């Protein structure tokens, strides 16, 4: 097979800087803050919750620095797959790509659950046709259909083009930010600093407030997932490469500021006993209604938060589908996933796979939300670990690689990113202080591993042996492939 007969699909460069920032921030924030902010404060206290999210931000800034250098150097769809293939080779590249897919799809999966909950709050609909009870939550067909239909709509938006998805993302992000401004304004004007007591909760003998802080910190990486969608869409960016690094850092800082402001707003707006009484509903909406003295404001908050649902959903559709597309293009899974629609220029099969998974998950009920956040966080920190290791290997093996942006003290940054990721990974293990829940969360991870093995086997069976040189071309294209490998490939052919 010569290079001329190897078909390598590519994506169109249409995304502006504003599109990319809206994609990253809108994807990162989403809906989780509406449901979980009061729980974070209850678990760790307002100061404890802020410490937990600052800790998560530090992890993301270290890892973000590695992304900021690698993305403009290798601006190709797939991000983590591309970086880890360059630094660590085929097996670890496949492993890393599948881990970040777990993160993206894990968060995207519960957006269907979130939108059903949000719409039911604004305009209650009949809970009819009981299906089953899962983890204490009764699942009704009418409730699940809202999420299923929502997933189908987001899937169609993604199918018709990345630019259309970007416009949709920008509008939704503006609505999301407006809802946040309303919430913090209400808390600052109508609330009271005395409502913020106690500053720390979750106290445990011997470790003080750290039990509560660690419980919240375990969820923090999943809440910051979104800045890493930037490298997934790098192949579709129409901006100078050096600007990509600025957008990575800015999106992380914006995400950290958002979560901290929402924690403060929730704490100011209502005393602890009131906040904690809303645990079975939509806490931030109920807190806003309490602070403003009218349920109308709760519904306004939900409408704004709906924007967060669709921006997060849309962003993770884009991220997950681009990783799956890059795996298909590299023949790591069946190559059908690496095909681009001739009219719309979108990875059709990859989008359909993500869409189908997202249409199934609303059938799992409201209480599955935390499962998906935790498993997504686990997949996130595993991928972050692999990117940090890849960053160090690429620095060592390719000192002359063209890097539009270079981090200072790369060995220190890489080591800090590795240490931070390892710390969070330990939290999720069974012997860790905040281990993933058995059987539900580990079952989802096991399902994802099995699905990956099946797709890898199917891909190998469908294409046969693929040489390292051919895969080099498929992963990087002629422009970014290592010339000695590509030249050897062309010479032999």
C-alpha positions in Angstrom: 0.0 0.0 0.0 1.5 3.4 -1.0 0.8 6.7 0.6 -1.4 7.6 -2.4 -3.7 4.6 -1.7 -4.0 5.2 2.0 -7.0 7.4 2.6 -6.6 9.8 5.5 -9.7 11.8 6.3 -9.3 15.3 7.6 -11.5 18.0 9.2 -12.2 21.6 8.1 -10.6 24.6 9.8 -13.5 26.8 10.7 -13.4 27.5 14.5 -12.5 31.0 15.8 -10.9 31.9 19.1 -14.4 32.8 20.5 -15.7 29.5 19.3 -13.0 27.6 21.1 -13.3 29.5 24.4 -17.1 29.0 24.4 -16.5 25.3 23.6 -14.1 24.8 26.5 -15.9 26.9 29.1 -19.4 25.8 28.2 -18.3 22.2 28.2 -16.5 22.5 31.5 -19.3 24.1 33.5 -22.4 22.3 32.3 -25.2 21.4 34.8 -23.3 19.7 37.6 -23.0 23.0 39.6 -26.8 23.3 39.8 -27.2 19.9 41.3 -24.0 19.5 43.3 -23.0 22.9 44.7 -25.1 22.7 47.9 -23.7 19.1 48.4 -20.1 20.3 48.1 -20.7 23.0 50.8 -22.5 20.4 53.0 -19.7 17.9 52.6 -16.7 20.3 53.2 -18.1 23.7 54.2 -17.7 26.8 52.1 -14.0 27.2 52.7 -13.4 23.4 52.4 -15.2 23.3 49.1 -13.2 26.2 47.8 -10.0 24.5 48.9 -11.1 21.3 47.1 -11.7 23.2 43.8 -8.5 25.2 44.1 -6.7 21.9 44.5 -8.4 20.6 41.4 -7.5 23.8 39.5 -3.8 23.3 40.4 -3.9 19.8 39.0 -5.5 21.2 35.8 -3.1 24.0 35.5 -0.1 21.7 35.7 -1.7 19.3 33.2 -3.0 22.3 31.2 0.5 23.5 30.7 1.4 20.2 29.1 -1.6 20.5 26.8 -0.7 24.1 26.1 2.7 23.1 24.7 1.6 19.9 22.9 -1.6 21.1 21.2 -0.1 23.9 19.0 2.9 21.6 18.3 0.6 18.7 17.1 -2.8 20.4 16.3 -4.6 17.2 15.3 -8.0 15.7 16.2 -7.6 13.2 19.0 -5.5 15.3 21.4 -4.5 12.7 24.0 -4.3 9.9 21.4 -1.9 12.0 19.3 0.3 13.1 22.3 0.6 9.6 23.8 1.2 8.0 20.5 4.1 10.4 19.9 5.6 9.9 23.3 4.7 6.3 24.3 3.6 4.4 21.2 0.6 2.4 20.1 -0.6 0.5 23.2 -0.5 3.5 25.6 -2.0 5.7 23.0 -5.0 3.4 22.7 -5.3 3.2 26.5 -5.1 7.0 26.9 -7.6 7.7 24.2 -10.1 5.2 25.6 -9.7 6.7 29.1 -10.5 10.2 27.9 -13.5 8.8 26.0 -14.7 7.4 29.3 -14.4 10.9 30.8 -16.2 12.6 27.9 -19.0 10.1 27.5 -19.3 9.7 31.3 -20.2 13.4 31.6 -22.2 13.5 28.4 -24.2 10.5 29.5 -25.7 12.2 32.5 -26.7 15.3 30.6 -29.7 13.4 29.5 -30.5 12.8 33.2 -29.9 16.4 33.9 -32.1 17.8 31.2 -35.0 15.6 32.3 -34.6 16.8 35.9 -34.4 20.5 34.8 -37.4 20.5 32.5 -39.5 18.7 35.0 -38.6 21.4 37.5 -39.6 24.3 35.2 -42.7 22.6 33.7 -43.6 19.4 35.6 -44.9 16.6 33.4 -46.7 13.4 34.3 -44.5 10.6 35.7 -46.0 7.8 33.8 -45.1 4.2 32.8 -42.9 3.1 35.6 -40.0 1.0 34.3 -37.9 0.1 37.3 -36.2 1.4 40.5 -32.4 1.8 40.4 -30.4 2.9 43.4 -33.5 4.2 45.1 -34.7 6.2 42.1 -37.9 5.1 40.3 -37.4 5.5 36.5 -40.4 6.5 34.4 -40.6 6.3 30.7 -42.0 9.8 30.3 -39.1 11.2 32.3 -36.5 9.2 30.4 -38.0 10.2 27.0 -37.0 13.9 27.6 -33.4 12.9 27.9 -33.5 10.5 25.0 -35.0 13.2 22.7 -32.5 15.7 23.9 -29.6 13.4 23.1 -31.1 12.9 19.6 -31.3 16.7 19.0 -27.7 17.3 20.1 -26.6 14.4 17.9 -28.3 15.9 14.9 -26.7 19.3 15.6 -23.3 17.7 15.6 -24.0 15.8 12.5 -24.7 18.9 10.4 -21.4 20.6 11.0 -18.9 21.9 13.5 -19.5 25.5 12.8 -23.2 25.1 13.5 -22.3 23.4 16.7 -20.0 26.3 17.6 -22.7 28.9 17.1 -25.1 26.9 19.2 -22.3 26.6 21.9 -21.7 30.4 22.0 -25.3 31.3 22.4 -25.8 28.7 25.1 -22.7 29.8 27.0 -23.9 33.4 27.1 -27.2 32.2 28.7 -25.3 30.2 31.2 -23.1 33.1 32.3 -26.2 35.3 32.6 -27.8 32.8 35.1 -24.6 32.8 37.1 -24.6 36.6 37.3 -28.2 36.6 38.6 -27.3 34.0 41.3 -24.2 35.7 42.7 -26.0 39.1 42.6 -28.9 37.7 44.6 -26.6 36.1 47.1 -24.5 39.3 47.6 -27.4 41.7 47.9 -30.1 39.5 49.6 -27.9 37.0 51.5 -25.8 37.3 54.6 -22.2 36.3 55.5 -23.6 34.5 58.6 -25.2 32.0 56.2 -21.8 30.8 55.3 -21.2 29.1 58.7 -19.8 26.5 59.3 -16.8 27.2 57.1 -15.6 23.6 57.4 -17.7 20.4 57.7 -17.0 16.7 57.3 -14.6 16.7 60.3 -13.0 13.4 61.1 -10.9 12.4 64.0 -7.2 12.7 63.4 -7.5 14.5 60.0 -9.9 17.4 60.8 -11.7 18.9 57.8 -9.7 16.9 55.2 -12.2 14.1 55.0 -14.8 16.5 53.7 -12.3 18.3 51.5 -11.1 15.0 49.9 -14.7 13.9 49.3 -15.3 17.1 47.3 -11.8 17.0 45.7 -12.6 13.6 44.3 -15.3 15.1 42.1 -13.3 18.2 41.1 -11.4 16.8 38.1 -14.7 15.7 36.5 -16.0 19.2 36.9 -13.0 20.7 35.2 -13.2 18.3 32.2 -13.7 20.6 29.2 -10.4 22.5 28.7 -9.1 19.3 27.3 -11.7 19.4 24.5 -9.5 22.1 23.0 -7.0 19.6 21.6 -9.8 17.4 20.3 -10.9 20.3 18.0 -7.4 21.5 17.3 -7.6 20.2 13.7 -10.7 22.5 13.1 -9.2 25.7 14.6 -8.6 28.7 12.4 -6.3 30.7 14.7 -2.5 31.1 15.1 -1.1 28.0 16.9 0.4 30.1 19.8 -3.1 31.4 20.7 -4.2 27.9 21.5 -2.1 27.9 24.7 -3.7 31.1 25.9 -7.2 29.6 25.5 -6.2 26.5 27.4 -5.0 28.5 30.5 -7.9 31.0 30.3 -10.6 28.3 30.2 -9.2 26.6 33.3 -9.1 30.0 35.2 -12.6 30.8 34.1 -13.8 27.4 35.2 -12.2 27.7 38.7 -13.6 31.2 39.1 -17.1 30.0 38.2 -17.2 27.1 40.7 -15.8 29.2 43.5 -18.3 32.0 42.8 -21.2 29.5 42.8 -20.0 28.0 46.1 -19.9 31.5 47.7 -23.3 32.5 46.1 -25.0 29.3 47.4 -23.5 29.8 50.9 -24.5 33.5 51.1 -28.0 33.0 49.8 -29.3 30.6 52.5 -28.3 29.2 55.9 -27.0 25.6 56.1 -30.3 24.1 57.4 -32.1 25.6 54.4 -29.5 24.6 51.8 -29.4 21.0 53.1 -33.2 20.7 53.0 -33.1 21.0 49.2 -31.0 17.8 48.7 -33.8 15.9 47.0 -34.7 18.6 44.5 -32.6 21.0 42.3 -30.6 22.8 45.1 -29.3 25.9 43.4 -32.7 26.7 41.9 -34.4 26.2 45.4 -31.7 28.4 47.0 -32.2 31.1 44.4 -36.0 31.0 45.0 -35.4 31.3 48.8 -33.0 34.2 48.4 -35.2 36.2 46.1 -38.4 35.2 47.9 -40.2 33.9 44.8 -40.2 30.5 43.0 -40.1 32.4 39.7 -36.4 33.0 40.3 -35.8 29.3 40.8 -37.3 28.7 37.4 -35.2 31.5 35.8 -32.1 29.9 37.2 -33.1 26.5 35.7 -33.7 28.1 32.3 -30.2 29.5 32.4 -28.8 26.3 33.7 -30.5 24.5 30.8 -28.0 26.4 28.6 -25.3 24.8 30.7 -26.7 21.4 30.0 -26.8 21.8 26.2 -23.3 23.5 26.1 -21.7 20.7 28.1 -23.6 18.0 26.1 -22.6 19.6 22.8 -19.0 20.0 23.9 -18.6 16.4 25.0 -20.3 15.2 21.9 -17.6 17.1 20.0 -14.8 15.9 22.2 -15.8 12.2 22.4 -16.6 12.0 18.7 -13.2 13.5 17.7 -11.3 11.0 19.9 -13.3 8.1 18.4 -12.8 9.5 14.9 -9.0 9.7 15.4 -8.9 6.1 16.7 -10.9 5.0 13.6 -8.7 7.0 11.3 -5.6 5.4 12.9 -7.2 1.9 12.5 -7.2 1.3 16.2 -10.9 0.5 16.0 -13.0 -0.2 13.0 -12.1 2.4 10.3 -15.8 3.2 9.8 -15.4 5.5 12.8 -12.6 7.4 11.0 -14.8 8.4 8.0 -16.1 12.0 7.5 -19.5 12.9 6.0 -18.9 14.1 2.4 -21.3 17.0 2.8 -21.1 18.1 6.4 -17.5 17.2 7.1 -18.3 15.5 10.5 -17.3 12.1 11.8 -20.7 10.5 11.4 -20.2 7.0 12.8 -18.4 8.4 15.9 -21.2 10.8 16.6 -23.8 8.0 16.2 -21.9 5.9 18.8 -21.8 8.7 21.3 -25.4 9.5 20.6 -26.6 6.0 21.2 -24.9 5.8 24.6 -26.3 9.1 25.6 -29.8 8.0 24.6 -29.5 4.9 26.8 -28.4 6.5 30.0 -31.6 8.4 30.9 -33.1 5.0 31.5 -30.8 4.7 34.5 -32.6 7.3 36.6 -31.8 10.5 38.5 -29.5 9.0 41.1 -27.0 7.8 38.4 -25.7 11.4 38.0 -23.0 11.1 40.7 -21.9 7.7 39.3 -21.1 9.3 36.0 -19.4 12.3 37.5 -17.1 10.0 39.6 -16.3 7.6 36.7 -15.7 10.5 34.4 -13.3 12.0 36.9 -11.4 8.7 37.1 -11.0 8.5 33.3 -9.9 12.2 33.3 -7.1 11.8 35.8 -5.9 8.6 34.1 -5.7 10.4 30.7 -4.0 13.4 32.4 -1.4 11.1 33.9 -0.6 9.6 30.4 -0.4 13.0 28.8 2.0 14.3 31.4 4.2 11.2 30.9 4.0 11.7 27.1 5.0 15.3 27.5 8.2 14.4 29.3 9.1 11.7 26.7 8.4 14.0 23.8 10.6 16.7 25.4 13.4 14.2 25.8 13.1 12.4 22.4 12.2 15.4 20.2 14.0 18.5 21.5 13.8 20.1 18.1 10.1 19.6 17.6 8.5 22.9 16.4 6.8 24.2 19.5 4.8 27.5 19.0 4.5 27.7 22.8 7.0 26.2 25.3 6.5 25.9 29.0 9.3 27.0 31.3 10.9 24.3 33.5 9.2 21.4 31.6 10.7 18.7 33.8 9.2 20.3 36.9 5.8 20.9 35.3 5.7 17.4 33.9 6.6 15.9 37.3 4.1 18.0 39.1 1.3 17.0 36.7 2.2 13.3 37.1 2.2 13.6 40.9 -1.1 15.5 40.9 -2.8 12.9 38.7 -1.4 10.0 40.7 -2.8 11.6 43.9 -6.3 11.7 42.5 -6.1 8.2 41.0 -5.3 6.9 44.5 -8.5 8.6 45.8 -10.6 6.5 43.4 -9.1 3.1 44.2 -10.9 0.7 46.6 -8.4 1.3 49.4 -8.6 5.1 48.9 -10.5 7.4 51.2 -13.1 8.2 48.6 -13.1 5.0 46.5 -15.5 4.5 43.6 -18.8 2.9 44.5 -19.1 -0.8 44.0 -20.8 -2.2 42.0 -22.3 0.7 40.0 -19.2 2.9 39.2 -16.8 0.0 38.8 -19.4 -1.8 36.7 -19.5 1.2 34.3 -15.7 1.2 34.0 -15.7 -2.6 33.4 -18.3 -2.1 30.7 -16.2 0.5 29.0 -13.1 -1.7 29.1 -15.0 -4.6 27.5 -16.5 -2.3 24.8 -13.0 -1.1 24.0 -11.6 -4.6 23.7 -14.5 -5.6 21.4 -13.9 -2.5 19.2 -10.1 -3.0 19.1 -10.6 -6.7 18.1 -13.1 -5.7 15.5 -10.8 -3.1 14.1 -7.9 -5.5 13.8 -10.1 -8.1 12.1 -11.4 -5.6 9.6 -8.1 -4.1 8.4 -5.5 -6.8 9.1 -1.9 -5.9 10.0 -1.0 -2.1 10.0 2.6 -1.2 9.9 4.0 1.4 12.3 4.9 3.6 9.4 1.4 3.5 7.9 -0.1 4.3 11.3 2.3 7.2 11.7 0.9 8.7 8.5 -2.7 8.0 9.6 -2.2 9.6 13.1 -0.2 12.6 12.1 -0.6 13.2 8.4 2.4 14.1 6.2 2.9 17.5 7.9 3.3 16.4 11.5 4.6 12.8 11.0 8.2 12.1 12.0 10.1 12.4 8.7 12.5 9.5 9.3 9.5 7.1 9.8 7.5 8.5 6.9 10.4 8.6 4.5 11.3 5.0 5.3 7.7 4.1 4.6 7.7 5.8 1.3 11.1 4.5 0.2 10.1 0.9 0.9 6.9 1.4 -1.0 
